[in-house]
């Protein structure tokens, strides 16, 4: 596959067994920017992000996360000894999954997510979200992806696996996001 054009989906949905064209993601070169084709190992840059203090404060308030390292700069640096306000691990997971869903070339419903937080990410750090296909069902209806977030120094801050399914033809809108839940009961 050649370099992706602006607006073109970043990751191709995996092909069903025996279908070789639809799932081909082989590419030359290295992916450094969102929208670049996946590299030879199938790794694609999904998005980049620099977190700001206000979004961390709002996430703390909305999720009842009272730890001051996520919103109080003087406390975080003077008492806890961090360089800057610390980005919540769960917020990183939310953004990783959202970046994956946005990068796929078909609408999907997220079925499972498992994440692990490995290192600190602070306000002002540039976070690079990357991912690759780990496994796909034989019929092409579901797939599992590995996704991770890296700081500028290359350290992974959060890793996750997400299993997604192709969206059914008549999704039920999910709360607040407008994304379908796929559960039409």
TASUL-V527619 format. One record per run of one state. SS is the DSSP state (~ for helix, > for strand, _ for the rest). FROM is the first residue (numbers start at 1). TO is the last residue. If there is no record, write none. Layout:
BEGIN
ss->(SS;SS)
from->(FROM;FROM)
to->(TO;TO)
END
This chain:
BEGIN
ss->(_;>;_;>;_;~;_;~;_;~;_;>;_;~;>;_;>;_;>;_;>;_;>;_;>;_;>;_;>;_)
from->(1;11;12;44;51;53;63;68;71;73;80;86;87;89;104;105;108;118;122;123;126;137;142;151;156;167;173;174;180;181)
to->(10;11;43;50;52;62;67;70;72;79;85;86;88;103;104;107;117;121;122;125;136;141;150;155;166;172;173;179;180;185)
END
